[in-house]
């Protein structure tokens, strides 16, 4: 469930890193085209110690506005995650109602999308893919409107395609070229609806959207900070991900099939739903109902989903959450295919007023249960409990570590992404090697340091016993 997962404290380190960069933007450290994480660390494979060129920064820039308005609190990125989730649900509903036979079945694609494992995991985090999904869905909705208008008023349709191109521009600024897959929608529409669309018209629509998107993106070339950022981004992220140099990734031939295999795993809940429906239909001596219009709509949405996922197979950097922007279309596809069966069943089994009251009462009780359970999660810690508790104790100690300090650690901790992400996001603490003479504190966990590192630290630091500090050993400068 979304809310019970988003309300506890704690987050995936990637999301915390992006949130820390956004917070630093709001505080004047770094900028939109020069995102800053820490003066002592960034991922070594990027070859730059101070600035982050791993991803475009629109999502972080938007979040920085939240920090400016609401201040620096750990729940700011959580609130942003909730907002993105609500907007995404709204856009899925809007896409469904654009073409659906039964607009009241809007809950079906939302449910099918919601039960996907990666959706359940990704949306409670501040992942850049979630923000990009919003702009990709907006572009898709606008392209659909443009294709509808192209059959009536070409000038009006062109306006929609221009706006769609601007939305794709924003999707690109959120996570890069993976957000551009809605460009393939006119082609898919032509393949599915040959009686409504010509190939020439589909090509013209793609060109109108693409020219707007790439034309406006090209304007950044004339702004030097943006030009520098994009050159670094293409070198560090795009080129290396395709050539397998990034993060020294070892890639075997079968790894190219990770994306399609992951898609099957994401759709596993679909198969469960279908199995239940099949058993139910057999028990009631019923059959699935199929309609050509619904099947064509399902094929179209399937095309869009595959357009956003299969091209990722060329990359040597793949992860399940990279699929987030295209997953709504797989949910819409299955929902469209199932829609006639649901409509036929509802017409055959009309619920009486008494049964409807029972259904509503059951749903209300379920909703109240989710709300109560979600509220009980407030104040709890969802992940990395030891790190969060240790930071809380060290920051509140009378002579503890003040925000913005540099802390010496052993190499094992220096290479632990969790410590960097949590320390920087919560207290702007920067980690440094034991040899760094500017560090005023030293911490380590049991077994994380070599004997030589502990001997080196003992020459400059003295251990300080703090009540309640279990996992971390704390030292301050002599």
Secondary structure, 3 states (H helix, E strand, C coil): CHHHHHCCECCCHHHHHHHHHHHHHHCCCCECCECECCCCCCCHHHCCCCECCCCCCHHHHHHHHHHHHHCCCCCHHHHHHHHHHHHHHHHHHHHHHHHCCCHHHHHHHHHHHHCCHHHHHHCCCCCHHHHHHHHHHHHHHHHHHHHHHCCCCHHHHHHHHHHHHHHHHHHHHHHCHHHHHHHHHHHHHHHHCCCCCCHHHHHHHHHHHHHHHHHHHHHHHHCHHHHHHHHHHHHHHHHHHHHCCHHHCCCCHHHHHHHHHHHHHHCHHHHHHHHHHHHHHHHCCCCCCCCHHHHHHHHHHHHHHHHHHHHHHHCCCCCHHHHHHHHHHHHHHHHHHHHHHHHHHHHHCCCCHHHHHHHHHHHHHHHHHHHHHHHHCCCCECCCHHHHHHHHHHHHCCCCCCCCCEEEECHHHHCCHHHHHHHHHHHCCEEEECCCCCCCEEEEECCCCCHHHHHHHHCCEEECCCCCCCCEEEEEEC
